[in-house]
Amino acid sequence: MKIRIEPDTTLAEIQEAFQKEFPYLKIEFFTKSHRAFKGSHAKFLIQDLDQKLRNVLLAPKSGALELLPEMPTYEAENLFEEKFGLHVQVFRKSGETWLVTSVTDKLSLAKQNAKGQASEHVHFITDDPIDYREQE
């Protein structure tokens, strides 16, 4: 997939293009980068996705970003940063929750997406509800 990025592109448009290709993944944008196989700190999350790149970056660039399904997740995150200066974190759908993929960043985008899709079909029902919280 190719995402066309311009200074007038909004963060929401980039997020939507990514999620159109990988519906069980999403990217979030941060003001600071994170180390490989680590998550981004929530205090650096960019909340307003309607912002244009020209308002978020000091020197926004134009171009296309090509993300291949077999590309490892960490490599996709690095491409956003190297080519456009965007600090992104990939999240994977897990039931009704979005999980940071930092632990599984070696998995390809396609495998991450498949794991997210598989999580929608897990139904765990027990006859005897058990409280697994720590007991004294």
C-alpha positions, -999 to +999 in steps of 0.1 A: +000+000+000+011+036-006+000+065+015+004+099-002+016+125+023+016+162+018+020+192+042-018+197+040-026+160+048-042+156+082-032+130+107-067+115+105-063+110+067-030+091+073-046+071+100-077+063+078-055+052+048-035+029+070-066+014+087-083+009+053-055-015+043-051-030+078-086-028+094-075-046+127-046-022+132-044+015+138-016+040+141-015+067+167+007+098+165+031+111+192+052+142+197+082+121+207+096+089+193+099+056+212+127+030+213+124-003+193+101-028+210+089-002+235+056+016+237+051+053+234+043+073+265+006+083+267+015+119+277+030+124+242-001+112+223-014+138+198-052+140+205-062+163+176-060+142+145-076+170+123-043+189+124-024+192+091+012+181+090+023+216+084+010+224+119+025+194+136+060+192+120+087+219+116+095+209+081+067+188+066+077+168+035+057+155+005+059+120-008+046+085-008+051+060+020+050+024+008+040-002+035+041-038+025+020-065+043+051-086+049+070-057+065+077-061+102+058-037+124+089-019+138+101-013+102+068+004+093+070+026+124+106+035+115+096+044+079+071+070+091+098+086+112+126+084+087+107+097+057+083+122+073+094+128+109+061+113+122+064+094+155+038+066+152+029+036+173+010+006+158-019-008+178-037-041+172-074-048+179-079-074+206-116-079+212-129-044+222-094-032+232-065-017+212-031-032+223+003-016+217+023-040+194+056-033+210+061-069+222+052-083+188+069-057+167+088-084+148+056-097+133+046-084+099+017-060+094-003-088+078+003-112+107-006-084+132-038-077+113-047-115+112-042-117+150-065-087+154-091-103+132-089-137+150-095-119+183-130-109+172-140-146+170-129-156+205-158-163+228-149-176+262-178-186+283-176-205+316-203-221+337-185-213+369-172-177+370-139-176+387-122-146+402-086-148+392-075-117+411-048-121+436-061-137+468-047-134+503 
